[in-house]
Amino acid sequence: MERIKVCLHKKNAHMLERTIKGEWFLDFKPITQEQAIGELVEAVQDSGYWCQVTKDVLPTEDFEMVQEAYEYQED
């Protein structure tokens, strides 16, 4: 798995990271993949270009999970 680091630019959460082992960290604290996806959704909603940001940094399967989470929050 490819390592990724994303600067979230949001209050109380700055750096989201996935290790090559698939472990997720938010500001160096371990979190679940679901929490990581939620953090991405929340951070990019404010930026206005969430779709492109998440598509650039996530594998297709994870990107689809972000889309589902975003759609769920809109309902």
N, CA, C and O atoms as a Tripos MOL2 file, in Angstrom:
@<TRIPOS>MOLECULE
protein
  300   299    75     0     0
PROTEIN
NO_CHARGES

@<TRIPOS>ATOM
      1 N           0.8530   -1.1710    0.0000 N.3       1 MET1
      2 CA          0.0000    0.0000    0.0000 C.3       1 MET1
      3 C           0.9030    1.2390    0.0000 C.2       1 MET1
      4 O           1.9380    1.2650    0.6660 O.2       1 MET1
      5 N           0.5060    2.2360   -0.7350 N.am      2 GLU2
      6 CA          1.2840    3.4690   -0.8150 C.3       2 GLU2
      7 C           1.0350    4.3570    0.4090 C.2       2 GLU2
      8 O          -0.0960    4.4810    0.8800 O.2       2 GLU2
      9 N           2.0900    4.9600    0.9040 N.am      3 ARG3
     10 CA          1.9880    5.8930    2.0360 C.3       3 ARG3
     11 C           1.4610    7.2240    1.5220 C.2       3 ARG3
     12 O           1.9000    7.7190    0.4830 O.2       3 ARG3
     13 N           0.5160    7.7960    2.2580 N.am      4 ILE4
     14 CA          0.0100    9.1190    1.8890 C.3       4 ILE4
     15 C          -0.0150   10.0140    3.1160 C.2       4 ILE4
     16 O          -0.1740    9.5420    4.2420 O.2       4 ILE4
     17 N           0.1420   11.3070    2.8850 N.am      5 LYS5
     18 CA          0.0210   12.3260    3.9220 C.3       5 LYS5
     19 C          -0.8130   13.4430    3.3310 C.2       5 LYS5
     20 O          -0.5570   13.9060    2.2200 O.2       5 LYS5
     21 N          -1.8200   13.8720    4.0880 N.am      6 VAL6
     22 CA         -2.7000   14.9340    3.6240 C.3       6 VAL6
     23 C          -2.8040   15.9910    4.7160 C.2       6 VAL6
     24 O          -3.1470   15.6810    5.8570 O.2       6 VAL6
     25 N          -2.5090   17.2280    4.3670 N.am      7 CYS7
     26 CA         -2.7010   18.3300    5.3020 C.3       7 CYS7
     27 C          -4.1610   18.7670    5.1910 C.2       7 CYS7
     28 O          -4.5970   19.2200    4.1330 O.2       7 CYS7
     29 N          -4.9140   18.6330    6.2810 N.am      8 LEU8
     30 CA         -6.3560   18.8580    6.2470 C.3       8 LEU8
     31 C          -6.7600   20.3220    6.3260 C.2       8 LEU8
     32 O          -7.8520   20.6780    5.8820 O.2       8 LEU8
     33 N          -5.9210   21.1670    6.8710 N.am      9 HIS9
     34 CA         -6.2360   22.5980    6.9980 C.3       9 HIS9
     35 C          -7.5780   22.8180    7.6830 C.2       9 HIS9
     36 O          -8.4060   23.5900    7.1990 O.2       9 HIS9
     37 N          -7.7940   22.1410    8.8100 N.am     10 LYS10
     38 CA         -9.0340   22.3440    9.5540 C.3      10 LYS10
     39 C          -8.7450   22.4060   11.0390 C.2      10 LYS10
     40 O          -7.7060   21.9400   11.5060 O.2      10 LYS10
     41 N          -9.6720   22.9810   11.7700 N.am     11 LYS11
     42 CA         -9.5030   23.1490   13.2120 C.3      11 LYS11
     43 C          -9.4330   21.7900   13.9120 C.2      11 LYS11
     44 O         -10.2190   20.8870   13.6260 O.2      11 LYS11
     45 N          -8.4890   21.6660   14.8200 N.am     12 ASN12
     46 CA         -8.3050   20.4640   15.6420 C.3      12 ASN12
     47 C          -7.8620   19.2190   14.8810 C.2      12 ASN12
     48 O          -7.8870   18.1220   15.4400 O.2      12 ASN12
     49 N          -7.4640   19.3580   13.6430 N.am     13 ALA13
     50 CA         -6.9290   18.2260   12.8810 C.3      13 ALA13
     51 C          -6.0770   18.7830   11.7530 C.2      13 ALA13
     52 O          -6.5540   19.5380   10.9060 O.2      13 ALA13
     53 N          -4.8280   18.4020   11.7580 N.am     14 HIS14
     54 CA         -3.9420   18.9970   10.7690 C.3      14 HIS14
     55 C          -3.3900   18.0070    9.7500 C.2      14 HIS14
     56 O          -3.4260   18.2770    8.5490 O.2      14 HIS14
     57 N          -2.8780   16.8640   10.2090 N.am     15 MET15
     58 CA         -2.2240   15.9420    9.3000 C.3      15 MET15
     59 C          -2.8590   14.5540    9.3730 C.2      15 MET15
     60 O          -2.9190   13.9380   10.4370 O.2      15 MET15
     61 N          -3.3240   14.0820    8.2330 N.am     16 LEU16
     62 CA         -3.8760   12.7320    8.1080 C.3      16 LEU16
     63 C          -2.8540   11.9150    7.3330 C.2      16 LEU16
     64 O          -2.3590   12.3500    6.2930 O.2      16 LEU16
     65 N          -2.5430   10.7310    7.8420 N.am     17 GLU17
     66 CA         -1.5100    9.9160    7.2150 C.3      17 GLU17
     67 C          -1.9280    8.4550    7.1820 C.2      17 GLU17
     68 O          -2.5320    7.9420    8.1250 O.2      17 GLU17
     69 N          -1.5880    7.7840    6.0570 N.am     18 ARG18
     70 CA         -1.7590    6.3300    5.9650 C.3      18 ARG18
     71 C          -0.3790    5.7300    5.7360 C.2      18 ARG18
     72 O           0.3550    6.1750    4.8530 O.2      18 ARG18
     73 N          -0.0250    4.7290    6.5240 N.am     19 THR19
     74 CA          1.2730    4.0740    6.3890 C.3      19 THR19
     75 C           1.2220    3.0270    5.2880 C.2      19 THR19
     76 O           0.1520    2.7110    4.7670 O.2      19 THR19
     77 N           2.3830    2.4960    4.9400 N.am     20 ILE20
     78 CA          2.4290    1.4540    3.9200 C.3      20 ILE20
     79 C           1.7490    0.1680    4.3980 C.2      20 ILE20
     80 O           1.4290   -0.7040    3.5910 O.2      20 ILE20
     81 N           1.5330    0.0550    5.6990 N.am     21 LYS21
     82 CA          0.8250   -1.1030    6.2550 C.3      21 LYS21
     83 C          -0.6850   -0.8780    6.2970 C.2      21 LYS21
     84 O          -1.4310   -1.7630    6.7180 O.2      21 LYS21
     85 N          -1.1420    0.3060    5.8610 N.am     22 GLY22
     86 CA         -2.5660    0.5890    5.8550 C.3      22 GLY22
     87 C          -3.0990    1.1710    7.1500 C.2      22 GLY22
     88 O          -4.3130    1.2800    7.3250 O.2      22 GLY22
     89 N          -2.2190    1.5440    8.0530 N.am     23 GLU23
     90 CA         -2.6320    2.1410    9.3240 C.3      23 GLU23
     91 C          -2.8610    3.6330    9.1190 C.2      23 GLU23
     92 O          -2.1150    4.2930    8.3950 O.2      23 GLU23
     93 N          -3.8970    4.1570    9.7600 N.am     24 TRP24
     94 CA         -4.2440    5.5680    9.6440 C.3      24 TRP24
     95 C          -3.8900    6.3150   10.9220 C.2      24 TRP24
     96 O          -4.0570    5.7940   12.0250 O.2      24 TRP24
     97 N          -3.3950    7.5490   10.7620 N.am     25 PHE25
     98 CA         -3.0480    8.4010   11.8940 C.3      25 PHE25
     99 C          -3.5570    9.8100   11.6290 C.2      25 PHE25
    100 O          -3.4580   10.3230   10.5140 O.2      25 PHE25
    101 N          -4.0980   10.4220   12.6630 N.am     26 LEU26
    102 CA         -4.5120   11.8220   12.6110 C.3      26 LEU26
    103 C          -3.6730   12.5580   13.6410 C.2      26 LEU26
    104 O          -3.7830   12.3120   14.8420 O.2      26 LEU26
    105 N          -2.8340   13.4630   13.1580 N.am     27 ASP27
    106 CA         -1.8900   14.1560   14.0300 C.3      27 ASP27
    107 C          -1.1190   13.1630   14.9070 C.2      27 ASP27
    108 O          -0.9630   13.3650   16.1110 O.2      27 ASP27
    109 N          -0.6450   12.0900   14.2750 N.am     28 PHE28
    110 CA          0.1960   11.0560   14.8880 C.3      28 PHE28
    111 C          -0.5380   10.1600   15.8840 C.2      28 PHE28
    112 O           0.1030    9.3840   16.5940 O.2      28 PHE28
    113 N          -1.8680   10.2510   15.9520 N.am     29 LYS29
    114 CA         -2.6540    9.3750   16.8200 C.3      29 LYS29
    115 C          -3.3910    8.3700   15.9350 C.2      29 LYS29
    116 O          -3.9880    8.7680   14.9360 O.2      29 LYS29
    117 N          -3.3650    7.0730   16.2750 N.am     30 PRO30
    118 CA         -4.0190    6.0630   15.4520 C.3      30 PRO30
    119 C          -5.5360    6.2560   15.4130 C.2      30 PRO30
    120 O          -6.1690    6.5530   16.4260 O.2      30 PRO30
    121 N          -6.0990    6.0780   14.2180 N.am     31 ILE31
    122 CA         -7.5490    6.1300   14.0230 C.3      31 ILE31
    123 C          -7.9450    5.0230   13.0520 C.2      31 ILE31
    124 O          -7.0920    4.4270   12.3930 O.2      31 ILE31
    125 N          -9.2390    4.7580   12.9700 N.am     32 THR32
    126 CA         -9.7270    3.7350   12.0430 C.3      32 THR32
    127 C          -9.8420    4.3270   10.6360 C.2      32 THR32
    128 O          -9.8140    5.5440   10.4530 O.2      32 THR32
    129 N          -9.9680    3.4500    9.6660 N.am     33 GLN33
    130 CA        -10.1470    3.9080    8.2870 C.3      33 GLN33
    131 C         -11.4390    4.7090    8.1470 C.2      33 GLN33
    132 O         -11.4770    5.7080    7.4280 O.2      33 GLN33
    133 N         -12.4840    4.2790    8.8230 N.am     34 GLU34
    134 CA        -13.7550    5.0030    8.7660 C.3      34 GLU34
    135 C         -13.6000    6.4220    9.3250 C.2      34 GLU34
    136 O         -14.1470    7.3770    8.7740 O.2      34 GLU34
    137 N         -12.8500    6.5480   10.4210 N.am     35 GLN35
    138 CA        -12.5990    7.8740   10.9800 C.3      35 GLN35
    139 C         -11.7840    8.7240   10.0050 C.2      35 GLN35
    140 O         -12.0370    9.9190    9.8530 O.2      35 GLN35
    141 N         -10.8140    8.1070    9.3530 N.am     36 ALA36
    142 CA         -9.9840    8.8250    8.3820 C.3      36 ALA36
    143 C         -10.8370    9.3420    7.2300 C.2      36 ALA36
    144 O         -10.6720   10.4790    6.7860 O.2      36 ALA36
    145 N         -11.7320    8.5190    6.7590 N.am     37 ILE37
    146 CA        -12.6200    8.9300    5.6620 C.3      37 ILE37
    147 C         -13.5180   10.0760    6.1230 C.2      37 ILE37
    148 O         -13.7370   11.0390    5.3880 O.2      37 ILE37
    149 N         -14.0310    9.9620    7.3410 N.am     38 GLY38
    150 CA        -14.8570   11.0450    7.8740 C.3      38 GLY38
    151 C         -14.0860   12.3490    7.9880 C.2      38 GLY38
    152 O         -14.6270   13.4190    7.7090 O.2      38 GLY38
    153 N         -12.8190   12.2670    8.4000 N.am     39 GLU39
    154 CA        -11.9820   13.4620    8.4970 C.3      39 GLU39
    155 C         -11.7680   14.0800    7.1190 C.2      39 GLU39
    156 O         -11.8180   15.3010    6.9700 O.2      39 GLU39
    157 N         -11.5300   13.2460    6.1210 N.am     40 LEU40
    158 CA        -11.3630   13.7550    4.7580 C.3      40 LEU40
    159 C         -12.6230   14.4470    4.2720 C.2      40 LEU40
    160 O         -12.5640   15.5340    3.6980 O.2      40 LEU40
    161 N         -13.7510   13.8170    4.5030 N.am     41 VAL41
    162 CA        -15.0200   14.3990    4.0680 C.3      41 VAL41
    163 C         -15.2340   15.7540    4.7290 C.2      41 VAL41
    164 O         -15.5740   16.7310    4.0610 O.2      41 VAL41
    165 N         -15.0380   15.8100    6.0270 N.am     42 GLU42
    166 CA        -15.2460   17.0590    6.7540 C.3      42 GLU42
    167 C         -14.2880   18.1540    6.2900 C.2      42 GLU42
    168 O         -14.6890   19.3050    6.1140 O.2      42 GLU42
    169 N         -13.0330   17.7920    6.0960 N.am     43 ALA43
    170 CA        -12.0310   18.7820    5.7090 C.3      43 ALA43
    171 C         -12.2770   19.3400    4.3150 C.2      43 ALA43
    172 O         -12.1230   20.5390    4.0870 O.2      43 ALA43
    173 N         -12.6530   18.4890    3.3980 N.am     44 VAL44
    174 CA        -12.7770   18.9580    2.0160 C.3      44 VAL44
    175 C         -14.1330   19.5750    1.7170 C.2      44 VAL44
    176 O         -14.2790   20.2610    0.7050 O.2      44 VAL44
    177 N         -15.1230   19.3530    2.5600 N.am     45 GLN45
    178 CA        -16.4090   20.0230    2.3430 C.3      45 GLN45
    179 C         -16.2180   21.5330    2.3520 C.2      45 GLN45
    180 O         -16.8240   22.2500    1.5550 O.2      45 GLN45
    181 N         -15.3830   22.0020    3.2470 N.am     46 ASP46
    182 CA        -15.1370   23.4370    3.3590 C.3      46 ASP46
    183 C         -14.3100   23.9750    2.2030 C.2      46 ASP46
    184 O         -14.3910   25.1590    1.8780 O.2      46 ASP46
    185 N         -13.5220   23.1200    1.5860 N.am     47 SER47
    186 CA        -12.6130   23.5990    0.5420 C.3      47 SER47
    187 C         -13.2970   23.7490   -0.8110 C.2      47 SER47
    188 O         -12.7780   24.4480   -1.6810 O.2      47 SER47
    189 N         -14.4400   23.1150   -1.0070 N.am     48 GLY48
    190 CA        -15.1820   23.2760   -2.2480 C.3      48 GLY48
    191 C         -14.7160   22.3920   -3.3900 C.2      48 GLY48
    192 O         -15.3040   22.4320   -4.4700 O.2      48 GLY48
    193 N         -13.6880   21.6050   -3.1860 N.am     49 TYR49
    194 CA        -13.2350   20.7220   -4.2630 C.3      49 TYR49
    195 C         -12.9380   19.3240   -3.7150 C.2      49 TYR49
    196 O         -11.9420   18.7020   -4.0870 O.2      49 TYR49
    197 N         -13.7970   18.8450   -2.8420 N.am     50 TRP50
    198 CA        -13.5890   17.5750   -2.1600 C.3      50 TRP50
    199 C         -13.3940   16.4080   -3.1170 C.2      50 TRP50
    200 O         -12.5690   15.5290   -2.8670 O.2      50 TRP50
    201 N         -14.1270   16.3930   -4.1790 N.am     51 CYS51
    202 CA        -14.0840   15.2590   -5.0940 C.3      51 CYS51
    203 C         -12.6840   15.0830   -5.6800 C.2      51 CYS51
    204 O         -12.1460   13.9760   -5.6720 O.2      51 CYS51
    205 N         -12.1040   16.1420   -6.1770 N.am     52 GLN52
    206 CA        -10.7800   16.0490   -6.7900 C.3      52 GLN52
    207 C          -9.7050   15.7230   -5.7760 C.2      52 GLN52
    208 O          -8.8040   14.9320   -6.0570 O.2      52 GLN52
    209 N          -9.7890   16.3270   -4.5930 N.am     53 VAL53
    210 CA         -8.7850   16.0840   -3.5580 C.3      53 VAL53
    211 C          -8.7720   14.6100   -3.1760 C.2      53 VAL53
    212 O          -7.7150   13.9790   -3.1680 O.2      53 VAL53
    213 N          -9.9310   14.0640   -2.8610 N.am     54 THR54
    214 CA         -9.9740   12.6760   -2.4080 C.3      54 THR54
    215 C          -9.6410   11.7140   -3.5400 C.2      54 THR54
    216 O          -9.0200   10.6780   -3.3030 O.2      54 THR54
    217 N         -10.0340   12.0300   -4.7370 N.am     55 LYS55
    218 CA         -9.7210   11.1570   -5.8730 C.3      55 LYS55
    219 C          -8.2180   11.1170   -6.1140 C.2      55 LYS55
    220 O          -7.6800   10.0840   -6.5150 O.2      55 LYS55
    221 N          -7.5430   12.2230   -5.8740 N.am     56 ASP56
    222 CA         -6.0990   12.2900   -6.0750 C.3      56 ASP56
    223 C          -5.3200   11.4720   -5.0520 C.2      56 ASP56
    224 O          -4.2590   10.9370   -5.3760 O.2      56 ASP56
    225 N          -5.8210   11.3630   -3.8270 N.am     57 VAL57
    226 CA         -5.0280   10.7400   -2.7700 C.3      57 VAL57
    227 C          -5.4830    9.3380   -2.3770 C.2      57 VAL57
    228 O          -4.7550    8.6360   -1.6750 O.2      57 VAL57
    229 N          -6.6600    8.9150   -2.8090 N.am     58 LEU58
    230 CA         -7.1620    7.6080   -2.3730 C.3      58 LEU58
    231 C          -7.2920    6.6220   -3.5300 C.2      58 LEU58
    232 O          -7.5450    7.0210   -4.6670 O.2      58 LEU58
    233 N          -7.1190    5.3290   -3.2360 N.am     59 PRO59
    234 CA         -7.4370    4.3060   -4.2330 C.3      59 PRO59
    235 C          -8.9290    4.3580   -4.5630 C.2      59 PRO59
    236 O          -9.7170    4.8820   -3.7750 O.2      59 PRO59
    237 N          -9.3170    3.8290   -5.6990 N.am     60 THR60
    238 CA        -10.7000    3.9100   -6.1800 C.3      60 THR60
    239 C         -11.7060    3.4140   -5.1490 C.2      60 THR60
    240 O         -12.7280    4.0630   -4.9260 O.2      60 THR60
    241 N         -11.4360    2.2780   -4.5180 N.am     61 GLU61
    242 CA        -12.3770    1.7140   -3.5410 C.3      61 GLU61
    243 C         -12.5880    2.6680   -2.3610 C.2      61 GLU61
    244 O         -13.7160    2.8690   -1.9100 O.2      61 GLU61
    245 N         -11.4950    3.2500   -1.8700 N.am     62 ASP62
    246 CA        -11.6030    4.1890   -0.7520 C.3      62 ASP62
    247 C         -12.2990    5.4750   -1.1910 C.2      62 ASP62
    248 O         -13.0730    6.0540   -0.4290 O.2      62 ASP62
    249 N         -12.0300    5.9180   -2.4050 N.am     63 PHE63
    250 CA        -12.6890    7.1160   -2.9270 C.3      63 PHE63
    251 C         -14.1980    6.9040   -2.9770 C.2      63 PHE63
    252 O         -14.9620    7.8100   -2.6420 O.2      63 PHE63
    253 N         -14.6310    5.7230   -3.3900 N.am     64 GLU64
    254 CA        -16.0630    5.4280   -3.4390 C.3      64 GLU64
    255 C         -16.6710    5.4660   -2.0380 C.2      64 GLU64
    256 O         -17.8170    5.8860   -1.8770 O.2      64 GLU64
    257 N         -15.9180    5.0290   -1.0200 N.am     65 MET65
    258 CA        -16.4080    5.0970    0.3550 C.3      65 MET65
    259 C         -16.5740    6.5490    0.8040 C.2      65 MET65
    260 O         -17.5210    6.8750    1.5200 O.2      65 MET65
    261 N         -15.6610    7.4130    0.3860 N.am     66 VAL66
    262 CA        -15.7670    8.8280    0.7230 C.3      66 VAL66
    263 C         -17.0110    9.4210    0.0730 C.2      66 VAL66
    264 O         -17.7400   10.1800    0.7120 O.2      66 VAL66
    265 N         -17.2630    9.0820   -1.1930 N.am     67 GLN67
    266 CA        -18.4580    9.5780   -1.8720 C.3      67 GLN67
    267 C         -19.7220    9.1360   -1.1460 C.2      67 GLN67
    268 O         -20.6510    9.9250   -0.9730 O.2      67 GLN67
    269 N         -19.7580    7.8750   -0.7230 N.am     68 GLU68
    270 CA        -20.9200    7.3670    0.0060 C.3      68 GLU68
    271 C         -21.1070    8.1220    1.3230 C.2      68 GLU68
    272 O         -22.2300    8.4840    1.6740 O.2      68 GLU68
    273 N         -20.0200    8.3600    2.0470 N.am     69 ALA69
    274 CA        -20.1090    9.0860    3.3170 C.3      69 ALA69
    275 C         -20.5900   10.5100    3.0900 C.2      69 ALA69
    276 O         -21.3890   11.0280    3.8710 O.2      69 ALA69
    277 N         -20.1200   11.1380    2.0430 N.am     70 TYR70
    278 CA        -20.5220   12.5110    1.7230 C.3      70 TYR70
    279 C         -22.0100   12.5680    1.3810 C.2      70 TYR70
    280 O         -22.7350   13.4450    1.8510 O.2      70 TYR70
    281 N         -22.4520   11.6210    0.5570 N.am     71 GLU71
    282 CA        -23.8730   11.5790    0.1900 C.3      71 GLU71
    283 C         -24.7390   11.3360    1.4100 C.2      71 GLU71
    284 O         -25.8170   11.9190    1.5280 O.2      71 GLU71
    285 N         -24.2880   10.4830    2.3180 N.am     72 TYR72
    286 CA        -25.0430   10.1820    3.5380 C.3      72 TYR72
    287 C         -25.1860   11.4240    4.3930 C.2      72 TYR72
    288 O         -26.2570   11.6740    4.9450 O.2      72 TYR72
    289 N         -24.1210   12.2080    4.5130 N.am     73 GLN73
    290 CA        -24.1650   13.4160    5.3320 C.3      73 GLN73
    291 C         -25.0700   14.4820    4.7260 C.2      73 GLN73
    292 O         -25.6220   15.3000    5.4610 O.2      73 GLN73
    293 N         -25.2340   14.4930    3.4210 N.am     74 GLU74
    294 CA        -26.0890   15.4900    2.7690 C.3      74 GLU74
    295 C         -27.5670   15.2110    2.9960 C.2      74 GLU74
    296 O         -28.3730   16.1420    3.0080 O.2      74 GLU74
    297 N         -27.9360   13.9540    3.1740 N.am     75 ASP75
    298 CA        -29.3520   13.5730    3.3350 C.3      75 ASP75
    299 C         -29.9670   14.0890    4.6020 C.2      75 ASP75
    300 O         -31.1450   13.8440    4.8610 O.2      75 ASP75
@<TRIPOS>BOND
     1     1     2 1
     2     2     3 1
     3     3     4 2
     4     3     5 am
     5     5     6 1
     6     6     7 1
     7     7     8 2
     8     7     9 am
     9     9    10 1
    10    10    11 1
    11    11    12 2
    12    11    13 am
    13    13    14 1
    14    14    15 1
    15    15    16 2
    16    15    17 am
    17    17    18 1
    18    18    19 1
    19    19    20 2
    20    19    21 am
    21    21    22 1
    22    22    23 1
    23    23    24 2
    24    23    25 am
    25    25    26 1
    26    26    27 1
    27    27    28 2
    28    27    29 am
    29    29    30 1
    30    30    31 1
    31    31    32 2
    32    31    33 am
    33    33    34 1
    34    34    35 1
    35    35    36 2
    36    35    37 am
    37    37    38 1
    38    38    39 1
    39    39    40 2
    40    39    41 am
    41    41    42 1
    42    42    43 1
    43    43    44 2
    44    43    45 am
    45    45    46 1
    46    46    47 1
    47    47    48 2
    48    47    49 am
    49    49    50 1
    50    50    51 1
    51    51    52 2
    52    51    53 am
    53    53    54 1
    54    54    55 1
    55    55    56 2
    56    55    57 am
    57    57    58 1
    58    58    59 1
    59    59    60 2
    60    59    61 am
    61    61    62 1
    62    62    63 1
    63    63    64 2
    64    63    65 am
    65    65    66 1
    66    66    67 1
    67    67    68 2
    68    67    69 am
    69    69    70 1
    70    70    71 1
    71    71    72 2
    72    71    73 am
    73    73    74 1
    74    74    75 1
    75    75    76 2
    76    75    77 am
    77    77    78 1
    78    78    79 1
    79    79    80 2
    80    79    81 am
    81    81    82 1
    82    82    83 1
    83    83    84 2
    84    83    85 am
    85    85    86 1
    86    86    87 1
    87    87    88 2
    88    87    89 am
    89    89    90 1
    90    90    91 1
    91    91    92 2
    92    91    93 am
    93    93    94 1
    94    94    95 1
    95    95    96 2
    96    95    97 am
    97    97    98 1
    98    98    99 1
    99    99   100 2
   100    99   101 am
   101   101   102 1
   102   102   103 1
   103   103   104 2
   104   103   105 am
   105   105   106 1
   106   106   107 1
   107   107   108 2
   108   107   109 am
   109   109   110 1
   110   110   111 1
   111   111   112 2
   112   111   113 am
   113   113   114 1
   114   114   115 1
   115   115   116 2
   116   115   117 am
   117   117   118 1
   118   118   119 1
   119   119   120 2
   120   119   121 am
   121   121   122 1
   122   122   123 1
   123   123   124 2
   124   123   125 am
   125   125   126 1
   126   126   127 1
   127   127   128 2
   128   127   129 am
   129   129   130 1
   130   130   131 1
   131   131   132 2
   132   131   133 am
   133   133   134 1
   134   134   135 1
   135   135   136 2
   136   135   137 am
   137   137   138 1
   138   138   139 1
   139   139   140 2
   140   139   141 am
   141   141   142 1
   142   142   143 1
   143   143   144 2
   144   143   145 am
   145   145   146 1
   146   146   147 1
   147   147   148 2
   148   147   149 am
   149   149   150 1
   150   150   151 1
   151   151   152 2
   152   151   153 am
   153   153   154 1
   154   154   155 1
   155   155   156 2
   156   155   157 am
   157   157   158 1
   158   158   159 1
   159   159   160 2
   160   159   161 am
   161   161   162 1
   162   162   163 1
   163   163   164 2
   164   163   165 am
   165   165   166 1
   166   166   167 1
   167   167   168 2
   168   167   169 am
   169   169   170 1
   170   170   171 1
   171   171   172 2
   172   171   173 am
   173   173   174 1
   174   174   175 1
   175   175   176 2
   176   175   177 am
   177   177   178 1
   178   178   179 1
   179   179   180 2
   180   179   181 am
   181   181   182 1
   182   182   183 1
   183   183   184 2
   184   183   185 am
   185   185   186 1
   186   186   187 1
   187   187   188 2
   188   187   189 am
   189   189   190 1
   190   190   191 1
   191   191   192 2
   192   191   193 am
   193   193   194 1
   194   194   195 1
   195   195   196 2
   196   195   197 am
   197   197   198 1
   198   198   199 1
   199   199   200 2
   200   199   201 am
   201   201   202 1
   202   202   203 1
   203   203   204 2
   204   203   205 am
   205   205   206 1
   206   206   207 1
   207   207   208 2
   208   207   209 am
   209   209   210 1
   210   210   211 1
   211   211   212 2
   212   211   213 am
   213   213   214 1
   214   214   215 1
   215   215   216 2
   216   215   217 am
   217   217   218 1
   218   218   219 1
   219   219   220 2
   220   219   221 am
   221   221   222 1
   222   222   223 1
   223   223   224 2
   224   223   225 am
   225   225   226 1
   226   226   227 1
   227   227   228 2
   228   227   229 am
   229   229   230 1
   230   230   231 1
   231   231   232 2
   232   231   233 am
   233   233   234 1
   234   234   235 1
   235   235   236 2
   236   235   237 am
   237   237   238 1
   238   238   239 1
   239   239   240 2
   240   239   241 am
   241   241   242 1
   242   242   243 1
   243   243   244 2
   244   243   245 am
   245   245   246 1
   246   246   247 1
   247   247   248 2
   248   247   249 am
   249   249   250 1
   250   250   251 1
   251   251   252 2
   252   251   253 am
   253   253   254 1
   254   254   255 1
   255   255   256 2
   256   255   257 am
   257   257   258 1
   258   258   259 1
   259   259   260 2
   260   259   261 am
   261   261   262 1
   262   262   263 1
   263   263   264 2
   264   263   265 am
   265   265   266 1
   266   266   267 1
   267   267   268 2
   268   267   269 am
   269   269   270 1
   270   270   271 1
   271   271   272 2
   272   271   273 am
   273   273   274 1
   274   274   275 1
   275   275   276 2
   276   275   277 am
   277   277   278 1
   278   278   279 1
   279   279   280 2
   280   279   281 am
   281   281   282 1
   282   282   283 1
   283   283   284 2
   284   283   285 am
   285   285   286 1
   286   286   287 1
   287   287   288 2
   288   287   289 am
   289   289   290 1
   290   290   291 1
   291   291   292 2
   292   291   293 am
   293   293   294 1
   294   294   295 1
   295   295   296 2
   296   295   297 am
   297   297   298 1
   298   298   299 1
   299   299   300 2
@<TRIPOS>SUBSTRUCTURE
     1 MET1         2 RESIDUE 1 A MET
     2 GLU2         6 RESIDUE 1 A GLU
     3 ARG3        10 RESIDUE 1 A ARG
     4 ILE4        14 RESIDUE 1 A ILE
     5 LYS5        18 RESIDUE 1 A LYS
     6 VAL6        22 RESIDUE 1 A VAL
     7 CYS7        26 RESIDUE 1 A CYS
     8 LEU8        30 RESIDUE 1 A LEU
     9 HIS9        34 RESIDUE 1 A HIS
    10 LYS10       38 RESIDUE 1 A LYS
    11 LYS11       42 RESIDUE 1 A LYS
    12 ASN12       46 RESIDUE 1 A ASN
    13 ALA13       50 RESIDUE 1 A ALA
    14 HIS14       54 RESIDUE 1 A HIS
    15 MET15       58 RESIDUE 1 A MET
    16 LEU16       62 RESIDUE 1 A LEU
    17 GLU17       66 RESIDUE 1 A GLU
    18 ARG18       70 RESIDUE 1 A ARG
    19 THR19       74 RESIDUE 1 A THR
    20 ILE20       78 RESIDUE 1 A ILE
    21 LYS21       82 RESIDUE 1 A LYS
    22 GLY22       86 RESIDUE 1 A GLY
    23 GLU23       90 RESIDUE 1 A GLU
    24 TRP24       94 RESIDUE 1 A TRP
    25 PHE25       98 RESIDUE 1 A PHE
    26 LEU26      102 RESIDUE 1 A LEU
    27 ASP27      106 RESIDUE 1 A ASP
    28 PHE28      110 RESIDUE 1 A PHE
    29 LYS29      114 RESIDUE 1 A LYS
    30 PRO30      118 RESIDUE 1 A PRO
    31 ILE31      122 RESIDUE 1 A ILE
    32 THR32      126 RESIDUE 1 A THR
    33 GLN33      130 RESIDUE 1 A GLN
    34 GLU34      134 RESIDUE 1 A GLU
    35 GLN35      138 RESIDUE 1 A GLN
    36 ALA36      142 RESIDUE 1 A ALA
    37 ILE37      146 RESIDUE 1 A ILE
    38 GLY38      150 RESIDUE 1 A GLY
    39 GLU39      154 RESIDUE 1 A GLU
    40 LEU40      158 RESIDUE 1 A LEU
    41 VAL41      162 RESIDUE 1 A VAL
    42 GLU42      166 RESIDUE 1 A GLU
    43 ALA43      170 RESIDUE 1 A ALA
    44 VAL44      174 RESIDUE 1 A VAL
    45 GLN45      178 RESIDUE 1 A GLN
    46 ASP46      182 RESIDUE 1 A ASP
    47 SER47      186 RESIDUE 1 A SER
    48 GLY48      190 RESIDUE 1 A GLY
    49 TYR49      194 RESIDUE 1 A TYR
    50 TRP50      198 RESIDUE 1 A TRP
    51 CYS51      202 RESIDUE 1 A CYS
    52 GLN52      206 RESIDUE 1 A GLN
    53 VAL53      210 RESIDUE 1 A VAL
    54 THR54      214 RESIDUE 1 A THR
    55 LYS55      218 RESIDUE 1 A LYS
    56 ASP56      222 RESIDUE 1 A ASP
    57 VAL57      226 RESIDUE 1 A VAL
    58 LEU58      230 RESIDUE 1 A LEU
    59 PRO59      234 RESIDUE 1 A PRO
    60 THR60      238 RESIDUE 1 A THR
    61 GLU61      242 RESIDUE 1 A GLU
    62 ASP62      246 RESIDUE 1 A ASP
    63 PHE63      250 RESIDUE 1 A PHE
    64 GLU64      254 RESIDUE 1 A GLU
    65 MET65      258 RESIDUE 1 A MET
    66 VAL66      262 RESIDUE 1 A VAL
    67 GLN67      266 RESIDUE 1 A GLN
    68 GLU68      270 RESIDUE 1 A GLU
    69 ALA69      274 RESIDUE 1 A ALA
    70 TYR70      278 RESIDUE 1 A TYR
    71 GLU71      282 RESIDUE 1 A GLU
    72 TYR72      286 RESIDUE 1 A TYR
    73 GLN73      290 RESIDUE 1 A GLN
    74 GLU74      294 RESIDUE 1 A GLU
    75 ASP75      298 RESIDUE 1 A ASP
